[in-house]
Amino acid sequence: MRRATWFDPRALASFLIFAAACRHATIIPHQIASGPHSVGCAAGDCGDPSQLVSVTYLGISGILVERGEHALMTAPFFSNPSFPVVRPSALQWLRSGPRISADSTEIERFLPRSADRASVILVGHGHYDHLLDVPYIATHRAKSAVIFGGPSIRHMLMGDPALRSNSSRLVTIPLDAAGDANREGNWFYSADSAFRFMAIVAGHAPNLAIAHWGYLFADGVVSTDMDSIPRTAGEWKLGEPYAFLIDVLSDYTHRTLFRIYFQDAPSEPPLGFPSAAILAARRMDLAILCAATASNVNAAPDSLLRVLKPAAVMVTHWESFFRSQRLPEAVGIGTDLRQFTRSLRRSLAPQAGWIIPLPHQTVRFKVLDRP
């Protein structure tokens, strides 16, 4: 018998993920929550609109945070190329592989008009399902937004001619400016002083994990400015992954009215953990957690929830990003929502609520901004 002498983990990953993709889709027709009105204020009971923070789930890891006329976004994604185009294979690491690009029709259909006011776009890592649509959105819709992310994010986005010509809109957060479980990072502020945010050094769960073997799609960093936007899914590199603390600030005193913890990929503990000093200074009003591949890292999200002790949780990146948002939402490959909700019930305080929203659903929170 002839013995195999070569093994390509990408080929195995492609086969296993393709097999999973061919399974019958589990449709989620409505939000899932810990209880009626368990997160945010109930419709008709929110009071003065000027005293609200609104958090809209755009889909995947896109979040739109609004207070009054002020807005901040995390990287939205609507293009959703099909699995055969982006599946891991040897071709994906060649420039001759299948090309992908932002779908402007889908972006214009699903990105709300209020997102045009965003002063900031935060990008946690550089995979295509987080960064592909950002150049179009930044140059056609949120034209004043400044994009913040790790060094690789800026290097890849410099491949867009319009952003390259106005490179002040691309701000690198270096690793030494990000916080971690042992130290605070630097606060960055939006131009309108409505928000501040801190990057937290994070990681990214394997897309596929079997026993002690894990496969992570498009791993690696980009160390120099690109001369064009990445052409294939595999060229959108992970980069330096960050979670973020996001503070919504008072118009009058610039004190923190509402604090959000945001992640766009699960991390191996203690990556993604804020420092003890940050945690002691103020409670997390809302933790926005990624469900995709959470079962591929240890104790996720239990260990993070026990550290954050949030008042509420919003679960994102749970749906398939190989399907158009025009279709009914289906649970994504490698996402175990049952296991995730068991973790929420097990690790959250009894009074803390949680919600798994559908894309475009808005949750509103009361705040009090006094002079």
N, C-alpha and C positions, 0 to 999 in steps of 0.2 A: 504494500500500500504506500502510496506517495504521501509524504508528510508535508503539511503546509509550512512554508518558511517565511511567510510575510503576513502581517496582521495590520489592518488599517482600522483604528478605532472609529474613524469617521464613517466608514462603511457599515460597521455594526450599529453605530448610533443611528444612522440613516434608516437602516432596516427596522430597528426596534421602534423608532419614533413613527416611521411610516405605518407600521403595523398598528400602533396605538391610534394614529390618525384615521385609520380605516374603520375603527369601531363606531358603533352607533352613537351619534351625538346626544348628550344629555342636555335638553333644553331647560333653561330657567326662565319661566314666563313672568315672574314678578320678584320684587326684592325679598330677601330673607333677613329677618331681624330677630333679636332676642325677645322682643315684645312690642306691642302697639306703642308708637311714639316713644320708644326707649332711647332714641338718639335725636337730639335737637328738639325744637319746639313744634308742637302740633299746629297744623294749618288753622288760621284764625285766632291763634293764641300767641303769636310771636310779637305783637305789639309794634312799637315804633320801628319802621324799616331802617332808620339811621342808627339804631342800636342793635343791629344784627350782623353777624358774620355768616355768609353763605358759602357752602362748600359743594361744588357741583362735580360729580364724577363724569368725566368725559369719555372714559373707556380706557382699558389697559392700565397705564399708570398716569394718565392725564387727569389733573385736578385743577379746577378753577376756584380760587379763593377770592371772595369779594367782600368789601365793606364800603358802603356808599358807592362812590364813583371810582374807588381804588380796586385794582385787581392784580393778582399774581397767579402764574400758571406753573405747573410742572409739565414736562414735555408731553404734549398730546400726540396721539397716533390714530389715524383713521384709514390709512391706505390699505393695510391688511392684504399684501400679496399672498397668493395661494401657496399651500405647502410645497407642491412640486417645484416651485420657483426658488424657494429659500431653503429646501431641505439640505442637511449637511452631507456633503460629498466632496470628492477631490476637486470637482469643477468649481466649487464655491470659493476655492482659494486661488483661482486663476482669474485674470481680468477677462478671459474669454468665456467665463461662466455666465449663467442667466443674469441679466441686468434687472434691477428694480429701481423704481423712482416713485416720488410722491405722487399720489393721485389727487390732483387739485379739485376734481369734481366731488370726491368724497369729503375732502377737507371743507370745502365751501358748504356742503350740505349739512355737516354735523358740528362744525365749530361755531358756538354761539357768538352773536355779534358783540356781546359784552366782553368777550375775550380780547377784542381789539384794543381795549383800554389797558391791557396788562403792562405793567412797568418792568416785570421780571419774568423770565422763563428759567426754571431750575431743571437741570438735567443730572440725574443720578448716575447714569452710565451710558455707554455709547452704542449699544446694540441697535440694530435697525428699527426694532419695534419701539424704540424710545426716541431716536434721533432723526429718522428718515424724513419726517414731515416738518421738522423744526425750521429748516431754511425757508421753505415756502411760507410757513406761518409767520416767521419773523420779517419776511420781506414783502408780504402781500396783505397781512392782516394786523398782527401786533407789531406795527412798524416802529414803535418807540421802545419796545421791550429790550432789555439787556439780558443776555444769555450767560448764565453762570454754570460752571461745571469743572471737572478735573482737566488737567493739561491735554489729554487726548481729545476731549470734546472740542476744545478750541482748534487743535491741529486739524481735525476732520472738517469742522465748519469753515475753516479758512479756504477750503476748496470751493466754496460758493462765491462767485465773483462779487455779488452785491454785498455780502457780509465782509469779504476781504477788503473792499473799498471803504468800509466803515467799521474797521476792526475794533473800535472802542466799544462796540456792542457785544464783543466776545470777551468775557472776563474769566481768567483762569483762577481757580482756587487751588493753590499748591497744597501738597500733602501736609506741609508743616503749618499751614493755616487752618487745617481741619482738626476738630476735636476727636477724642476717643474715650474709652472707658476710664482713662487715667488723667485726662487733662481737658480743659476747655479749649475750644478753637476760637477763631476770630469771628466777630459778628460783621456781616455785610448788610448794607441798607439800600432799599430801593430809592430811586431818584426823588420820589414824591414823599419819602419818609413815612409811608404807610405800613411798611413791612421791614423786618430785619430777619436774617436767617444765618444759620451756622451749619457748615458741612461737618458730618461725622464719618470718619473712616469706616467703610463697610466692606462687604464682600458680595459674592454672587453664588447662589447654590448651583450645583451641577444641574444641567438640563436633564441628564439621565444618570441614575446611580444604581449600580448592581453590586451588592456586597461591599467590598472595599474599593471598587472601581467607579470613577465618576467621569462624565464627559461634559465639558462646558463649551458651548458653541462660541466661536469667534473670540476666543480668549486672546489676551495680549494688549499692548499699548501702542499708541502712535506717537512718535517722538519728534517728528518734524511736520511743518505745515504741508498739507496736501495741495496739489495743483488743480485738483478737481474733486467734486463730491464723490465718495465711494460709490462704486458701480454695482457691486454684488452684495448680497446679504452678509457674506463672510468678511467683507472689507470694513464693515461697521464694527469696529473692535470694542470690546468691553471697556478698555481704558482703566481709569482709577475710580472704582465705585464708591459713591457716597450716599449716606442717608442725610436728611436735613431736619433741623429744628426750624420752624417758621413761626415768628411772632407777628401777630396783627397788633399794630400800635395805635395808641390814642392820638387823635388830632391835636389835642390840647397839651397834654403832658408828655407824650411819646412813651408812656408806660405801656407795658404789655397787657392787652385786653384779652387775648386768646392765644394759646400756644398749641401748635401742631407738631407732632412727630411724623415724618414722612419717610417711607422706604419704597424703592421701586424694584427691589430684589431681596429675597431672604439671605441672611448672612449667618455664617458659623459663629456662635457665641465665643467671645464677647464682641466681635466685630459689629459695628452699628450701635453699640451701647453709648449713650451720653455719659459724661463724668458724674460722679457723686455730687459734686458741687452744683452742677446744672440741675440735677434731679431734686436737690434739696431746696433750690431757690424758688421753684414754682412747679406746680403740678401740671401734667400734660392734660389739656382739655380734650384733645382728640389725637389718637394714634391711627395713622393711615398705613395699613400693612398689606404686603403683597402675598397673595395666596399661591401663585404659580411656583411650583417646585419647592414649596416650603417643607414638604415631607422628605426632601433630599438633604437636609441639614439637621444637626442634632438639636433636639428640644426646641424646635421652631413651631409656633411662636411663643411657647410657654415661657422660656427663660427671659425673653425680651419683655413680655407682658408683666412679669413679676418685678422687673426693674423699673419699667415706665409707670406702672400703676395708673393707666389713663382713666379719665372719667368716661370716655366713649371710644369705640373702635369702628373704623370704616375699612372694610376688606375690599381690595382692588386687585387688578390684574388676575382675575379669576376666569375670564371668558376667553374663548379661542380668538387669537388674532390672525387666523387664516380665513376667517369668514367676514364678509361685509357686515357692517352694522345695520344694513337694510334687512338682514335676516334675523330670525329669532336668536337670542343670545344662547350660546352653548358653552358648557364648561370646557376649559382648555385642556390640551394634552398635558399630562403630568400634574394636574391640579386635583387634589383630594379635598373637596369642600367639607365632606363629612368629618374627616380627621381634623380639619382646621377649626370647624365650629365646636368640636369636642374640646379642643385646646382652649378656645375662648371661654367656654363654660367652666372649664377646670381652673383656669389661671386668672380670670378677671374677678374683681370684687363683686359681691352680689348686686350692688347698686349700679354697677357700670353696664351700660348698654352697648350693643354692637349691631351693625347693619352690613349686609352685602347688597349694595345698590345695583340697579341696572344702569347702564350708561345714560347720561343726561338727567339723572335724578339729582335734585338739590336738597341738601339738608341744611337747616338754618339754626343758628345758635344765638341766644340772647347774650349781649354784653352791655356794660354800662360805661359810657364815656362821658365823664364830667370834666368841666374846666378846672 
